[in-house]
Amino acid sequence: MTKESKNIFRVLFMNQNKVYELYAREVAQASMLGFIEVGDIIFGERSKLLVDPAEEKLKSEFGDVKHTYLPHHSIIRIDEVEKEGKNKIHDTDGSSVSVLPGSHFSPPPKA
């Protein structure tokens, strides 16, 4: 019996002035310049009696998504963690987190 290790990543990124926290099994540099590819997003099976509106919103937004592509400038941090947590949406009111203006990438020169 072989032990298969599955990496779990916590990805924090800005979206519409909120900080999204997602847990996923796949994170990589996308083939599209300036994007990070996040795949196999983990949604925990929670009790049907207790419903977390933030997690339900994330599940409705990302539930059927195989891979999502996040712009580099929206990423706050990516951590490899031991176990999955609860997906959340954090409000940034009163927070010191802010989005950097513009993009860090320019298109390649035309040949």
Residue pairs with C-beta under 8 A, 6 or more apart in sequence:
6 25
7 25
7 80
8 23
8 24
8 25
8 42
8 80
8 81
8 82
8 83
8 84
9 23
9 24
9 25
9 26
9 27
9 38
9 78
9 79
9 80
9 81
10 21
10 22
10 23
10 78
10 79
10 81
10 85
11 20
11 21
11 22
11 23
11 24
11 27
11 36
11 38
11 70
11 75
11 77
11 78
12 19
12 20
12 21
12 75
12 76
12 77
12 78
13 19
13 20
13 22
13 70
13 74
13 75
13 76
14 20
14 74
14 76
14 92
14 97
14 99
15 74
17 92
17 99
18 89
18 90
18 91
18 92
19 76
19 89
19 90
19 91
19 92
19 95
19 97
20 58
20 87
20 88
20 89
20 90
21 85
21 87
21 88
21 89
21 90
22 38
22 41
22 58
22 62
22 87
23 41
23 42
23 81
23 84
23 85
23 87
24 38
24 39
24 40
24 41
24 42
25 39
25 40
25 42
26 37
26 38
26 39
26 40
26 67
27 36
27 37
27 38
27 39
27 78
28 36
28 37
28 39
29 36
29 37
30 36
30 37
30 69
32 69
33 105
33 108
34 71
34 72
34 73
34 103
34 104
34 105
35 69
35 70
35 71
35 72
36 69
36 70
36 71
36 72
36 75
36 78
37 67
37 68
37 69
38 67
38 68
38 69
38 70
39 66
39 67
39 68
41 62
41 65
41 68
41 87
42 84
42 87
43 55
43 58
43 59
43 63
43 87
44 84
44 86
46 52
46 55
52 86
54 87
54 88
54 89
55 86
55 87
55 88
57 89
58 87
58 88
58 89
59 87
62 68
71 103
72 103
72 104
72 105
73 99
73 100
73 102
73 103
73 104
74 99
76 97
92 98
